[in-house]
Amino acid sequence: MTDPDSLPAPGTAEQVAAFLAAHHCWTAFWDKRHRTWRVAEDDPDSDLYAEHPDAAVVIRYMTANS
């Protein structure tokens, strides 16, 4: 059974997924152990990476760097 406190806030996974659907050069996942979003540009030569518990923060980061 998954600890409900380790899940992202309701609706945020959908927001991240919507961004990723329009921006195929990014990857994101929810780290349930650290309760944070982790995002990275898919380019192996890129050092673009961010992590934050608030999906809006990582979406802004990806938007600014897309």
C-alpha positions as CSV (number, residue, x, y, z in Angstrom):
1,M,0.0,0.0,0.0
2,T,1.3,3.5,-1.0
3,D,1.7,6.1,1.8
4,P,-0.8,8.9,0.7
5,D,1.7,11.4,2.1
6,S,4.3,10.3,-0.5
7,L,2.0,11.2,-3.4
8,P,2.1,14.5,-5.3
9,A,-0.6,17.0,-4.7
10,P,-3.9,16.2,-6.6
11,G,-3.8,17.4,-10.2
12,T,-0.1,18.1,-10.3
13,A,0.8,14.9,-12.2
14,E,-1.7,15.9,-14.8
15,Q,-0.1,19.4,-15.1
16,V,3.4,17.9,-15.5
17,A,2.1,15.4,-18.0
18,A,0.4,18.1,-20.1
19,F,3.6,20.0,-20.2
20,L,5.6,16.9,-21.2
21,A,3.1,16.1,-24.0
22,A,3.9,19.4,-25.6
23,H,7.7,19.3,-24.9
24,H,9.1,15.9,-25.8
25,C,12.7,16.9,-24.9
26,W,12.0,16.7,-21.2
27,T,11.6,13.9,-18.7
28,A,10.0,14.2,-15.2
29,F,9.2,12.0,-12.3
30,W,7.9,12.2,-8.8
31,D,10.4,10.9,-6.3
32,K,8.1,9.6,-3.5
33,R,10.9,9.0,-1.1
34,H,12.0,12.7,-1.1
35,R,8.5,14.0,-2.1
36,T,9.8,16.1,-5.0
37,W,9.5,16.5,-8.7
38,R,12.7,15.8,-10.7
39,V,13.0,17.1,-14.3
40,A,15.8,16.9,-16.8
41,E,16.3,17.7,-20.4
42,D,16.7,14.5,-22.5
43,D,19.8,15.8,-24.3
44,P,22.8,13.8,-23.0
45,D,25.0,16.9,-23.4
46,S,22.6,19.0,-21.3
47,D,23.1,19.9,-17.7
48,L,19.5,21.2,-17.3
49,Y,18.1,19.6,-14.2
50,A,15.8,20.8,-11.5
51,E,14.0,19.3,-8.5
52,H,11.3,20.8,-6.3
53,P,8.2,19.6,-4.4
54,D,6.0,22.1,-6.2
55,A,5.2,21.1,-9.8
56,A,4.6,24.7,-10.8
57,V,8.3,25.5,-10.0
58,V,9.7,22.7,-12.2
59,I,7.2,23.5,-15.0
60,R,8.4,27.2,-14.9
61,Y,12.0,25.9,-15.0
62,M,11.3,23.7,-18.0
63,T,9.3,26.5,-19.8
64,A,12.2,29.0,-19.2
65,N,14.7,26.5,-20.7
66,S,12.7,25.1,-23.6
